[in-house]
Amino acid sequence: MPALSTIIWVGIGALGGYVLWKSGIGMLRSFTTPLPPPPPAGEMRKINVKYRCTVCGLELKMMLAPDEDPPPPRHCLEDMDMVAPVFEWASCPQTVDNQWCNYTVSLLSTPRSE
């Protein structure tokens, strides 16, 4: 007769194998579920896209649009360029002097020189 510790280890291994099997089957089944239908036409979608004017350096952040990939807005009679975000920071931390936040905001709001 095997030792009690061997039986426990085999039981733990069988339980772990069962959990892995079920999670793998669940992941494979999730690939086969269809995507939800797109929202109706004209309904606003949440997006997070930043644009910069190539002429004057104005930046704006678009948060809602009727499409997932909206056309760029126009400023100074030209299409604005999309800006890749460096990092996302929801809000400035509440520090004693907010020095880092003010520095970051001033860097983002200065026009670029070419």
Biopython code that builds the backbone (N, CA, C, O; Angstrom):
import numpy as np
from Bio.PDB.StructureBuilder import StructureBuilder

atoms = [
    (1, "MET", "N", (0.851, -1.174, 0.000)),
    (1, "MET", "CA", (0.000, 0.000, 0.000)),
    (1, "MET", "C", (0.900, 1.242, 0.000)),
    (1, "MET", "O", (1.853, 1.317, 0.776)),
    (2, "PRO", "N", (0.594, 2.235, -0.886)),
    (2, "PRO", "CA", (1.422, 3.445, -0.929)),
    (2, "PRO", "C", (1.233, 4.274, 0.343)),
    (2, "PRO", "O", (0.241, 4.157, 1.062)),
    (3, "ALA", "N", (2.218, 5.099, 0.574)),
    (3, "ALA", "CA", (2.180, 5.971, 1.751)),
    (3, "ALA", "C", (1.102, 7.042, 1.567)),
    (3, "ALA", "O", (0.708, 7.371, 0.449)),
    (4, "LEU", "N", (0.645, 7.568, 2.692)),
    (4, "LEU", "CA", (-0.406, 8.587, 2.674)),
    (4, "LEU", "C", (0.059, 9.844, 1.939)),
    (4, "LEU", "O", (-0.735, 10.464, 1.231)),
    (5, "SER", "N", (1.330, 10.233, 2.092)),
    (5, "SER", "CA", (1.829, 11.437, 1.418)),
    (5, "SER", "C", (1.812, 11.265, -0.101)),
    (5, "SER", "O", (1.554, 12.225, -0.827)),
    (6, "THR", "N", (2.084, 10.055, -0.590)),
    (6, "THR", "CA", (2.043, 9.792, -2.020)),
    (6, "THR", "C", (0.622, 9.939, -2.554)),
    (6, "THR", "O", (0.415, 10.506, -3.627)),
    (7, "ILE", "N", (-0.346, 9.435, -1.814)),
    (7, "ILE", "CA", (-1.746, 9.543, -2.213)),
    (7, "ILE", "C", (-2.176, 11.010, -2.248)),
    (7, "ILE", "O", (-2.905, 11.425, -3.149)),
    (8, "ILE", "N", (-1.726, 11.787, -1.272)),
    (8, "ILE", "CA", (-2.070, 13.215, -1.230)),
    (8, "ILE", "C", (-1.459, 13.932, -2.426)),
    (8, "ILE", "O", (-2.133, 14.741, -3.063)),
    (9, "TRP", "N", (-0.180, 13.651, -2.748)),
    (9, "TRP", "CA", (0.474, 14.304, -3.886)),
    (9, "TRP", "C", (-0.192, 13.927, -5.202)),
    (9, "TRP", "O", (-0.353, 14.773, -6.082)),
    (10, "VAL", "N", (-0.575, 12.678, -5.342)),
    (10, "VAL", "CA", (-1.264, 12.247, -6.559)),
    (10, "VAL", "C", (-2.626, 12.941, -6.655)),
    (10, "VAL", "O", (-3.031, 13.338, -7.748)),
    (11, "GLY", "N", (-3.329, 13.093, -5.549)),
    (11, "GLY", "CA", (-4.628, 13.784, -5.532)),
    (11, "GLY", "C", (-4.478, 15.253, -5.896)),
    (11, "GLY", "O", (-5.279, 15.794, -6.658)),
    (12, "ILE", "N", (-3.442, 15.905, -5.345)),
    (12, "ILE", "CA", (-3.194, 17.314, -5.672)),
    (12, "ILE", "C", (-2.838, 17.457, -7.151)),
    (12, "ILE", "O", (-3.292, 18.393, -7.809)),
    (13, "GLY", "N", (-2.033, 16.541, -7.673)),
    (13, "GLY", "CA", (-1.675, 16.575, -9.086)),
    (13, "GLY", "C", (-2.886, 16.356, -9.981)),
    (13, "GLY", "O", (-3.041, 17.036, -10.996)),
    (14, "ALA", "N", (-3.751, 15.404, -9.608)),
    (14, "ALA", "CA", (-4.959, 15.149, -10.392)),
    (14, "ALA", "C", (-5.888, 16.367, -10.354)),
    (14, "ALA", "O", (-6.472, 16.733, -11.374)),
    (15, "LEU", "N", (-6.023, 16.986, -9.197)),
    (15, "LEU", "CA", (-6.855, 18.181, -9.077)),
    (15, "LEU", "C", (-6.272, 19.329, -9.909)),
    (15, "LEU", "O", (-7.015, 20.041, -10.585)),
    (16, "GLY", "N", (-4.960, 19.510, -9.865)),
    (16, "GLY", "CA", (-4.315, 20.547, -10.680)),
    (16, "GLY", "C", (-4.486, 20.286, -12.160)),
    (16, "GLY", "O", (-4.729, 21.214, -12.931)),
    (17, "GLY", "N", (-4.360, 19.021, -12.569)),
    (17, "GLY", "CA", (-4.576, 18.672, -13.972)),
    (17, "GLY", "C", (-5.999, 18.947, -14.408)),
    (17, "GLY", "O", (-6.223, 19.432, -15.517)),
    (18, "TYR", "N", (-6.964, 18.646, -13.556)),
    (18, "TYR", "CA", (-8.369, 18.910, -13.864)),
    (18, "TYR", "C", (-8.623, 20.410, -14.021)),
    (18, "TYR", "O", (-9.333, 20.826, -14.936)),
    (19, "VAL", "N", (-8.041, 21.229, -13.125)),
    (19, "VAL", "CA", (-8.209, 22.684, -13.201)),
    (19, "VAL", "C", (-7.579, 23.215, -14.492)),
    (19, "VAL", "O", (-8.179, 24.051, -15.168)),
    (20, "LEU", "N", (-6.384, 22.743, -14.842)),
    (20, "LEU", "CA", (-5.742, 23.169, -16.088)),
    (20, "LEU", "C", (-6.573, 22.756, -17.307)),
    (20, "LEU", "O", (-6.730, 23.536, -18.247)),
    (21, "TRP", "N", (-7.099, 21.536, -17.289)),
    (21, "TRP", "CA", (-7.914, 21.048, -18.399)),
    (21, "TRP", "C", (-9.157, 21.921, -18.580)),
    (21, "TRP", "O", (-9.463, 22.335, -19.698)),
    (22, "LYS", "N", (-9.872, 22.202, -17.493)),
    (22, "LYS", "CA", (-11.100, 22.995, -17.580)),
    (22, "LYS", "C", (-10.803, 24.439, -18.003)),
    (22, "LYS", "O", (-11.553, 25.019, -18.787)),
    (23, "SER", "N", (-9.717, 25.017, -17.489)),
    (23, "SER", "CA", (-9.399, 26.390, -17.882)),
    (23, "SER", "C", (-8.967, 26.437, -19.348)),
    (23, "SER", "O", (-9.294, 27.398, -20.044)),
    (24, "GLY", "N", (-8.253, 25.443, -19.829)),
    (24, "GLY", "CA", (-7.867, 25.390, -21.240)),
    (24, "GLY", "C", (-9.072, 25.245, -22.144)),
    (24, "GLY", "O", (-9.163, 25.922, -23.169)),
    (25, "ILE", "N", (-10.004, 24.368, -21.780)),
    (25, "ILE", "CA", (-11.220, 24.200, -22.567)),
    (25, "ILE", "C", (-12.037, 25.491, -22.553)),
    (25, "ILE", "O", (-12.599, 25.880, -23.577)),
    (26, "GLY", "N", (-12.105, 26.154, -21.405)),
    (26, "GLY", "CA", (-12.833, 27.427, -21.323)),
    (26, "GLY", "C", (-12.211, 28.492, -22.204)),
    (26, "GLY", "O", (-12.931, 29.263, -22.838)),
    (27, "MET", "N", (-10.878, 28.553, -22.257)),
    (27, "MET", "CA", (-10.207, 29.533, -23.121)),
    (27, "MET", "C", (-10.458, 29.229, -24.593)),
    (27, "MET", "O", (-10.685, 30.145, -25.384)),
    (28, "LEU", "N", (-10.420, 27.959, -24.967)),
    (28, "LEU", "CA", (-10.689, 27.604, -26.359)),
    (28, "LEU", "C", (-12.132, 27.926, -26.736)),
    (28, "LEU", "O", (-12.387, 28.369, -27.856)),
    (29, "ARG", "N", (-13.069, 27.714, -25.836)),
    (29, "ARG", "CA", (-14.468, 28.031, -26.120)),
    (29, "ARG", "C", (-14.675, 29.545, -26.223)),
    (29, "ARG", "O", (-15.544, 29.999, -26.967)),
    (30, "SER", "N", (-13.886, 30.324, -25.486)),
    (30, "SER", "CA", (-14.049, 31.776, -25.566)),
    (30, "SER", "C", (-13.649, 32.312, -26.934)),
    (30, "SER", "O", (-14.132, 33.366, -27.346)),
    (31, "PHE", "N", (-12.772, 31.602, -27.648)),
    (31, "PHE", "CA", (-12.393, 32.029, -29.000)),
    (31, "PHE", "C", (-13.537, 31.849, -29.988)),
    (31, "PHE", "O", (-13.607, 32.559, -30.991)),
    (32, "THR", "N", (-14.431, 30.909, -29.716)),
    (32, "THR", "CA", (-15.501, 30.622, -30.667)),
    (32, "THR", "C", (-16.737, 31.489, -30.454)),
    (32, "THR", "O", (-17.624, 31.500, -31.307)),
    (33, "THR", "N", (-16.821, 32.215, -29.340)),
    (33, "THR", "CA", (-17.996, 33.056, -29.124)),
    (33, "THR", "C", (-17.937, 34.261, -30.052)),
    (33, "THR", "O", (-16.871, 34.857, -30.205)),
    (34, "PRO", "N", (-19.042, 34.636, -30.673)),
    (34, "PRO", "CA", (-19.024, 35.774, -31.606)),
    (34, "PRO", "C", (-18.859, 37.093, -30.863)),
    (34, "PRO", "O", (-19.204, 37.211, -29.687)),
    (35, "LEU", "N", (-18.326, 38.079, -31.571)),
    (35, "LEU", "CA", (-18.162, 39.415, -31.001)),
    (35, "LEU", "C", (-19.529, 40.068, -30.847)),
    (35, "LEU", "O", (-20.450, 39.766, -31.606)),
    (36, "PRO", "N", (-19.669, 40.958, -29.876)),
    (36, "PRO", "CA", (-20.953, 41.651, -29.738)),
    (36, "PRO", "C", (-21.193, 42.546, -30.955)),
    (36, "PRO", "O", (-20.241, 43.014, -31.579)),
    (37, "PRO", "N", (-22.446, 42.781, -31.286)),
    (37, "PRO", "CA", (-22.725, 43.620, -32.459)),
    (37, "PRO", "C", (-22.252, 45.051, -32.218)),
    (37, "PRO", "O", (-22.267, 45.521, -31.080)),
    (38, "PRO", "N", (-21.834, 45.746, -33.266)),
    (38, "PRO", "CA", (-21.383, 47.136, -33.098)),
    (38, "PRO", "C", (-22.553, 48.018, -32.682)),
    (38, "PRO", "O", (-23.704, 47.697, -32.976)),
    (39, "PRO", "N", (-22.272, 49.123, -32.003)),
    (39, "PRO", "CA", (-23.357, 50.029, -31.624)),
    (39, "PRO", "C", (-24.034, 50.609, -32.860)),
    (39, "PRO", "O", (-23.438, 50.642, -33.937)),
    (40, "PRO", "N", (-25.263, 51.061, -32.714)),
    (40, "PRO", "CA", (-25.963, 51.636, -33.863)),
    (40, "PRO", "C", (-25.225, 52.845, -34.437)),
    (40, "PRO", "O", (-24.459, 53.514, -33.743)),
    (41, "ALA", "N", (-25.473, 53.105, -35.707)),
    (41, "ALA", "CA", (-24.815, 54.232, -36.375)),
    (41, "ALA", "C", (-25.203, 55.541, -35.697)),
    (41, "ALA", "O", (-26.367, 55.749, -35.355)),
    (42, "GLY", "N", (-24.232, 56.411, -35.508)),
    (42, "GLY", "CA", (-24.485, 57.702, -34.883)),
    (42, "GLY", "C", (-24.287, 57.700, -33.377)),
    (42, "GLY", "O", (-24.221, 58.771, -32.773)),
    (43, "GLU", "N", (-24.189, 56.545, -32.758)),
    (43, "GLU", "CA", (-23.974, 56.496, -31.311)),
    (43, "GLU", "C", (-22.495, 56.754, -31.032)),
    (43, "GLU", "O", (-21.619, 56.237, -31.726)),
    (44, "MET", "N", (-22.239, 57.550, -30.019)),
    (44, "MET", "CA", (-20.861, 57.917, -29.708)),
    (44, "MET", "C", (-20.126, 56.754, -29.045)),
    (44, "MET", "O", (-20.690, 56.031, -28.224)),
    (45, "ARG", "N", (-18.863, 56.590, -29.415)),
    (45, "ARG", "CA", (-18.005, 55.550, -28.839)),
    (45, "ARG", "C", (-16.886, 56.220, -28.057)),
    (45, "ARG", "O", (-16.445, 57.319, -28.394)),
    (46, "LYS", "N", (-16.431, 55.537, -27.002)),
    (46, "LYS", "CA", (-15.315, 56.069, -26.220)),
    (46, "LYS", "C", (-14.013, 55.723, -26.933)),
    (46, "LYS", "O", (-13.756, 54.563, -27.256)),
    (47, "ILE", "N", (-13.203, 56.738, -27.173)),
    (47, "ILE", "CA", (-11.878, 56.554, -27.757)),
    (47, "ILE", "C", (-10.900, 57.417, -26.957)),
    (47, "ILE", "O", (-11.313, 58.246, -26.147)),
    (48, "ASN", "N", (-9.628, 57.218, -27.186)),
    (48, "ASN", "CA", (-8.597, 58.018, -26.524)),
    (48, "ASN", "C", (-7.510, 58.307, -27.555)),
    (48, "ASN", "O", (-6.538, 57.559, -27.666)),
    (49, "VAL", "N", (-7.675, 59.384, -28.302)),
    (49, "VAL", "CA", (-6.745, 59.724, -29.375)),
    (49, "VAL", "C", (-6.300, 61.167, -29.187)),
    (49, "VAL", "O", (-7.113, 62.048, -28.908)),
    (50, "LYS", "N", (-4.998, 61.401, -29.344)),
    (50, "LYS", "CA", (-4.456, 62.759, -29.248)),
    (50, "LYS", "C", (-3.979, 63.204, -30.623)),
    (50, "LYS", "O", (-3.402, 62.424, -31.381)),
    (51, "TYR", "N", (-4.231, 64.479, -30.931)),
    (51, "TYR", "CA", (-3.820, 65.077, -32.198)),
    (51, "TYR", "C", (-2.988, 66.323, -31.941)),
    (51, "TYR", "O", (-3.136, 66.973, -30.906)),
    (52, "ARG", "N", (-2.104, 66.658, -32.892)),
    (52, "ARG", "CA", (-1.284, 67.870, -32.800)),
    (52, "ARG", "C", (-1.306, 68.567, -34.153)),
    (52, "ARG", "O", (-1.174, 67.932, -35.200)),
    (53, "CYS", "N", (-1.477, 69.894, -34.111)),
    (53, "CYS", "CA", (-1.445, 70.704, -35.324)),
    (53, "CYS", "C", (0.014, 70.873, -35.749)),
    (53, "CYS", "O", (0.867, 71.230, -34.938)),
    (54, "THR", "N", (0.289, 70.613, -37.024)),
    (54, "THR", "CA", (1.670, 70.721, -37.511)),
    (54, "THR", "C", (2.092, 72.163, -37.706)),
    (54, "THR", "O", (3.288, 72.449, -37.765)),
    (55, "VAL", "N", (1.128, 73.089, -37.808)),
    (55, "VAL", "CA", (1.470, 74.491, -38.055)),
    (55, "VAL", "C", (1.770, 75.217, -36.747)),
    (55, "VAL", "O", (2.826, 75.836, -36.614)),
    (56, "CYS", "N", (0.849, 75.150, -35.776)),
    (56, "CYS", "CA", (1.007, 75.948, -34.554)),
    (56, "CYS", "C", (1.338, 75.118, -33.315)),
    (56, "CYS", "O", (1.705, 75.689, -32.289)),
    (57, "GLY", "N", (1.220, 73.786, -33.374)),
    (57, "GLY", "CA", (1.577, 72.949, -32.231)),
    (57, "GLY", "C", (0.445, 72.712, -31.251)),
    (57, "GLY", "O", (0.679, 72.131, -30.191)),
    (58, "LEU", "N", (-0.766, 73.134, -31.559)),
    (58, "LEU", "CA", (-1.902, 72.918, -30.674)),
    (58, "LEU", "C", (-2.172, 71.420, -30.539)),
    (58, "LEU", "O", (-2.163, 70.691, -31.531)),
    (59, "GLU", "N", (-2.411, 70.964, -29.308)),
    (59, "GLU", "CA", (-2.740, 69.562, -29.063)),
    (59, "GLU", "C", (-4.150, 69.458, -28.541)),
    (59, "GLU", "O", (-4.606, 70.319, -27.788)),
    (60, "LEU", "N", (-4.858, 68.387, -28.946)),
    (60, "LEU", "CA", (-6.169, 68.136, -28.389)),
    (60, "LEU", "C", (-6.345, 66.636, -28.218)),
    (60, "LEU", "O", (-5.720, 65.831, -28.908)),
    (61, "LYS", "N", (-7.218, 66.285, -27.277)),
    (61, "LYS", "CA", (-7.499, 64.892, -26.974)),
    (61, "LYS", "C", (-8.952, 64.618, -27.312)),
    (61, "LYS", "O", (-9.850, 65.269, -26.778)),
    (62, "MET", "N", (-9.191, 63.655, -28.196)),
    (62, "MET", "CA", (-10.549, 63.283, -28.577)),
    (62, "MET", "C", (-10.960, 62.082, -27.734)),
    (62, "MET", "O", (-10.285, 61.053, -27.735)),
    (63, "MET", "N", (-12.074, 62.219, -27.015)),
    (63, "MET", "CA", (-12.518, 61.161, -26.112)),
    (63, "MET", "C", (-13.777, 60.461, -26.598)),
    (63, "MET", "O", (-14.013, 59.314, -26.218)),
    (64, "LEU", "N", (-14.597, 61.108, -27.426)),
    (64, "LEU", "CA", (-15.803, 60.513, -27.977)),
    (64, "LEU", "C", (-15.844, 60.771, -29.477)),
    (64, "LEU", "O", (-15.495, 61.855, -29.944)),
    (65, "ALA", "N", (-16.274, 59.759, -30.223)),
    (65, "ALA", "CA", (-16.387, 59.914, -31.669)),
    (65, "ALA", "C", (-17.466, 58.967, -32.183)),
    (65, "ALA", "O", (-17.749, 57.954, -31.543)),
    (66, "PRO", "N", (-18.066, 59.275, -33.313)),
    (66, "PRO", "CA", (-19.076, 58.364, -33.861)),
    (66, "PRO", "C", (-18.463, 57.101, -34.465)),
    (66, "PRO", "O", (-19.175, 56.116, -34.658)),
    (67, "ASP", "N", (-17.170, 57.102, -34.767)),
    (67, "ASP", "CA", (-16.475, 55.942, -35.314)),
    (67, "ASP", "C", (-15.343, 55.551, -34.380)),
    (67, "ASP", "O", (-14.919, 56.341, -33.537)),
    (68, "GLU", "N", (-14.849, 54.303, -34.539)),
    (68, "GLU", "CA", (-13.685, 53.884, -33.753)),
    (68, "GLU", "C", (-12.410, 54.504, -34.296)),
    (68, "GLU", "O", (-11.453, 54.715, -33.551)),
    (69, "ASP", "N", (-12.392, 54.795, -35.583)),
    (69, "ASP", "CA", (-11.227, 55.420, -36.216)),
    (69, "ASP", "C", (-11.695, 56.684, -36.926)),
    (69, "ASP", "O", (-11.888, 56.672, -38.142)),
    (70, "PRO", "N", (-11.881, 57.779, -36.182)),
    (70, "PRO", "CA", (-12.426, 58.991, -36.803)),
    (70, "PRO", "C", (-11.386, 59.694, -37.676)),
    (70, "PRO", "O", (-10.185, 59.528, -37.464)),
    (71, "PRO", "N", (-11.840, 60.470, -38.645)),
    (71, "PRO", "CA", (-10.883, 61.256, -39.440)),
    (71, "PRO", "C", (-10.276, 62.352, -38.560)),
    (71, "PRO", "O", (-10.928, 62.826, -37.630)),
    (72, "PRO", "N", (-9.041, 62.754, -38.844)),
    (72, "PRO", "CA", (-8.394, 63.760, -37.995)),
    (72, "PRO", "C", (-9.099, 65.109, -38.111)),
    (72, "PRO", "O", (-9.585, 65.464, -39.185)),
    (73, "PRO", "N", (-9.157, 65.857, -37.021)),
    (73, "PRO", "CA", (-9.751, 67.197, -37.092)),
    (73, "PRO", "C", (-8.828, 68.142, -37.857)),
    (73, "PRO", "O", (-7.651, 67.852, -38.067)),
    (74, "ARG", "N", (-9.382, 69.267, -38.264)),
    (74, "ARG", "CA", (-8.605, 70.260, -39.003)),
    (74, "ARG", "C", (-8.342, 71.463, -38.111)),
    (74, "ARG", "O", (-9.212, 71.888, -37.351)),
    (75, "HIS", "N", (-7.120, 72.012, -38.214)),
    (75, "HIS", "CA", (-6.744, 73.220, -37.489)),
    (75, "HIS", "C", (-5.737, 73.946, -38.363)),
    (75, "HIS", "O", (-4.887, 73.306, -38.982)),
    (76, "CYS", "N", (-5.812, 75.243, -38.425)),
    (76, "CYS", "CA", (-4.952, 76.054, -39.296)),
    (76, "CYS", "C", (-5.095, 75.602, -40.748)),
    (76, "CYS", "O", (-4.127, 75.624, -41.509)),
    (77, "LEU", "N", (-6.300, 75.194, -41.127)),
    (77, "LEU", "CA", (-6.667, 74.764, -42.472)),
    (77, "LEU", "C", (-5.926, 73.512, -42.940)),
    (77, "LEU", "O", (-5.830, 73.271, -44.143)),
    (78, "GLU", "N", (-5.400, 72.711, -42.009)),
    (78, "GLU", "CA", (-4.718, 71.460, -42.352)),
    (78, "GLU", "C", (-5.161, 70.370, -41.391)),
    (78, "GLU", "O", (-5.572, 70.653, -40.266)),
    (79, "ASP", "N", (-5.074, 69.108, -41.843)),
    (79, "ASP", "CA", (-5.390, 67.986, -40.965)),
    (79, "ASP", "C", (-4.341, 67.894, -39.871)),
    (79, "ASP", "O", (-3.154, 68.115, -40.109)),
    (80, "MET", "N", (-4.799, 67.562, -38.661)),
    (80, "MET", "CA", (-3.880, 67.411, -37.535)),
    (80, "MET", "C", (-3.248, 66.025, -37.583)),
    (80, "MET", "O", (-3.829, 65.097, -38.145)),
    (81, "ASP", "N", (-2.053, 65.878, -36.991)),
    (81, "ASP", "CA", (-1.346, 64.602, -36.937)),
    (81, "ASP", "C", (-1.680, 63.894, -35.631)),
    (81, "ASP", "O", (-1.811, 64.524, -34.582)),
    (82, "MET", "N", (-1.815, 62.565, -35.714)),
    (82, "MET", "CA", (-2.067, 61.783, -34.507)),
    (82, "MET", "C", (-0.771, 61.674, -33.704)),
    (82, "MET", "O", (0.302, 61.469, -34.271)),
    (83, "VAL", "N", (-0.878, 61.812, -32.383)),
    (83, "VAL", "CA", (0.281, 61.759, -31.501)),
    (83, "VAL", "C", (0.214, 60.465, -30.713)),
    (83, "VAL", "O", (-0.813, 60.158, -30.108)),
    (84, "ALA", "N", (1.294, 59.705, -30.714)),
    (84, "ALA", "CA", (1.358, 58.484, -29.916)),
    (84, "ALA", "C", (1.575, 58.873, -28.457)),
    (84, "ALA", "O", (2.466, 59.670, -28.164)),
    (85, "PRO", "N", (0.778, 58.329, -27.533)),
    (85, "PRO", "CA", (0.944, 58.704, -26.130)),
    (85, "PRO", "C", (2.246, 58.150, -25.558)),
    (85, "PRO", "O", (2.606, 56.999, -25.806)),
    (86, "VAL", "N", (2.943, 58.981, -24.794)),
    (86, "VAL", "CA", (4.163, 58.547, -24.127)),
    (86, "VAL", "C", (3.785, 57.644, -22.961)),
    (86, "VAL", "O", (4.342, 56.558, -22.805)),
    (87, "PHE", "N", (2.854, 58.086, -22.158)),
    (87, "PHE", "CA", (2.321, 57.288, -21.072)),
    (87, "PHE", "C", (0.967, 57.862, -20.699)),
    (87, "PHE", "O", (0.680, 59.029, -20.966)),
    (88, "GLU", "N", (0.144, 57.038, -20.085)),
    (88, "GLU", "CA", (-1.171, 57.487, -19.643)),
    (88, "GLU", "C", (-1.104, 57.754, -18.146)),
    (88, "GLU", "O", (-0.655, 56.907, -17.373)),
    (89, "TRP", "N", (-1.547, 58.920, -17.749)),
    (89, "TRP", "CA", (-1.572, 59.277, -16.346)),
    (89, "TRP", "C", (-2.939, 59.882, -16.089)),
    (89, "TRP", "O", (-3.241, 60.977, -16.564)),
    (90, "ALA", "N", (-3.769, 59.165, -15.332)),
    (90, "ALA", "CA", (-5.161, 59.579, -15.156)),
    (90, "ALA", "C", (-5.245, 60.976, -14.571)),
    (90, "ALA", "O", (-6.013, 61.805, -15.060)),
    (91, "SER", "N", (-4.484, 61.247, -13.551)),
    (91, "SER", "CA", (-4.473, 62.580, -12.968)),
    (91, "SER", "C", (-3.158, 62.764, -12.239)),
    (91, "SER", "O", (-2.435, 61.801, -11.983)),
    (92, "CYS", "N", (-2.856, 63.997, -11.911)),
    (92, "CYS", "CA", (-1.611, 64.273, -11.215)),
    (92, "CYS", "C", (-1.728, 63.799, -9.767)),
    (92, "CYS", "O", (-2.786, 63.948, -9.156)),
    (93, "PRO", "N", (-0.671, 63.239, -9.218)),
    (93, "PRO", "CA", (-0.738, 62.793, -7.827)),
    (93, "PRO", "C", (-0.834, 63.985, -6.882)),
    (93, "PRO", "O", (-0.342, 65.073, -7.183)),
    (94, "GLN", "N", (-1.452, 63.773, -5.776)),
    (94, "GLN", "CA", (-1.601, 64.834, -4.787)),
    (94, "GLN", "C", (-0.331, 64.885, -3.935)),
    (94, "GLN", "O", (-0.258, 64.260, -2.877)),
    (95, "THR", "N", (0.654, 65.628, -4.402)),
    (95, "THR", "CA", (1.893, 65.793, -3.660)),
    (95, "THR", "C", (1.900, 67.171, -3.026)),
    (95, "THR", "O", (0.958, 67.948, -3.179)),
    (96, "VAL", "N", (2.966, 67.457, -2.321)),
    (96, "VAL", "CA", (3.047, 68.734, -1.615)),
    (96, "VAL", "C", (3.077, 69.898, -2.597)),
    (96, "VAL", "O", (2.376, 70.889, -2.398)),
    (97, "ASP", "N", (3.883, 69.791, -3.661)),
    (97, "ASP", "CA", (4.031, 70.937, -4.562)),
    (97, "ASP", "C", (3.622, 70.649, -6.012)),
    (97, "ASP", "O", (3.657, 71.559, -6.841)),
    (98, "ASN", "N", (3.240, 69.417, -6.339)),
    (98, "ASN", "CA", (2.838, 69.038, -7.698)),
    (98, "ASN", "C", (3.883, 69.439, -8.741)),
    (98, "ASN", "O", (3.540, 69.745, -9.883)),
    (99, "GLN", "N", (5.157, 69.437, -8.346)),
    (99, "GLN", "CA", (6.211, 69.887, -9.251)),
    (99, "GLN", "C", (6.320, 68.976, -10.475)),
    (99, "GLN", "O", (6.429, 69.471, -11.597)),
    (100, "TRP", "N", (6.293, 67.661, -10.279)),
    (100, "TRP", "CA", (6.421, 66.733, -11.397)),
    (100, "TRP", "C", (5.249, 66.877, -12.353)),
    (100, "TRP", "O", (5.439, 66.857, -13.569)),
    (101, "CYS", "N", (4.043, 67.021, -11.824)),
    (101, "CYS", "CA", (2.850, 67.140, -12.666)),
    (101, "CYS", "C", (2.915, 68.425, -13.493)),
    (101, "CYS", "O", (2.636, 68.398, -14.691)),
    (102, "ASN", "N", (3.270, 69.517, -12.886)),
    (102, "ASN", "CA", (3.341, 70.784, -13.614)),
    (102, "ASN", "C", (4.399, 70.729, -14.710)),
    (102, "ASN", "O", (4.202, 71.288, -15.789)),
    (103, "TYR", "N", (5.520, 70.059, -14.444)),
    (103, "TYR", "CA", (6.576, 69.920, -15.440)),
    (103, "TYR", "C", (6.075, 69.094, -16.622)),
    (103, "TYR", "O", (6.326, 69.447, -17.774)),
    (104, "THR", "N", (5.366, 67.989, -16.343)),
    (104, "THR", "CA", (4.853, 67.132, -17.403)),
    (104, "THR", "C", (3.833, 67.880, -18.240)),
    (104, "THR", "O", (3.873, 67.798, -19.468)),
    (105, "VAL", "N", (2.927, 68.602, -17.615)),
    (105, "VAL", "CA", (1.900, 69.343, -18.343)),
    (105, "VAL", "C", (2.542, 70.431, -19.188)),
    (105, "VAL", "O", (2.104, 70.670, -20.314)),
    (106, "SER", "N", (3.588, 71.107, -18.663)),
    (106, "SER", "CA", (4.232, 72.157, -19.457)),
    (106, "SER", "C", (4.964, 71.558, -20.661)),
    (106, "SER", "O", (5.024, 72.187, -21.717)),
    (107, "LEU", "N", (5.523, 70.344, -20.516)),
    (107, "LEU", "CA", (6.181, 69.705, -21.657)),
    (107, "LEU", "C", (5.161, 69.328, -22.729)),
    (107, "LEU", "O", (5.440, 69.453, -23.922)),
    (108, "LEU", "N", (3.981, 68.867, -22.312)),
    (108, "LEU", "CA", (2.974, 68.455, -23.268)),
    (108, "LEU", "C", (2.322, 69.639, -23.973)),
    (108, "LEU", "O", (1.843, 69.497, -25.098)),
    (109, "SER", "N", (2.297, 70.806, -23.329)),
    (109, "SER", "CA", (1.573, 71.912, -23.918)),
    (109, "SER", "C", (2.461, 72.858, -24.720)),
    (109, "SER", "O", (1.945, 73.768, -25.368)),
    (110, "THR", "N", (3.774, 72.673, -24.696)),
    (110, "THR", "CA", (4.644, 73.556, -25.478)),
    (110, "THR", "C", (4.656, 73.119, -26.941)),
    (110, "THR", "O", (4.688, 71.920, -27.220)),
    (111, "PRO", "N", (4.631, 74.067, -27.880)),
    (111, "PRO", "CA", (4.666, 73.690, -29.291)),
    (111, "PRO", "C", (6.027, 73.106, -29.630)),
    (111, "PRO", "O", (7.051, 73.504, -29.074)),
    (112, "ARG", "N", (6.017, 72.158, -30.549)),
    (112, "ARG", "CA", (7.300, 71.552, -30.897)),
    (112, "ARG", "C", (8.007, 72.417, -31.936)),
    (112, "ARG", "O", (7.375, 73.059, -32.775)),
    (113, "SER", "N", (9.295, 72.415, -31.858)),
    (113, "SER", "CA", (10.090, 73.215, -32.801)),
    (113, "SER", "C", (10.677, 72.284, -33.848)),
    (113, "SER", "O", (11.200, 71.214, -33.535)),
    (114, "GLU", "N", (10.577, 72.713, -35.084)),
    (114, "GLU", "CA", (11.102, 71.876, -36.168)),
    (114, "GLU", "C", (12.157, 72.608, -36.944)),
    (114, "GLU", "O", (12.714, 72.061, -37.896)),
]
sb = StructureBuilder()
sb.init_structure("model")
sb.init_model(0)
sb.init_chain("A")
sb.init_seg("    ")
for serial, (resi, resn, name, xyz) in enumerate(atoms, 1):
    if name == "N":
        sb.init_residue(resn, " ", resi, " ")
    sb.init_atom(name, np.array(xyz, "f"), 0.0, 1.0, " ", f" {name:<3s}", serial, name[0])
structure = sb.get_structure()
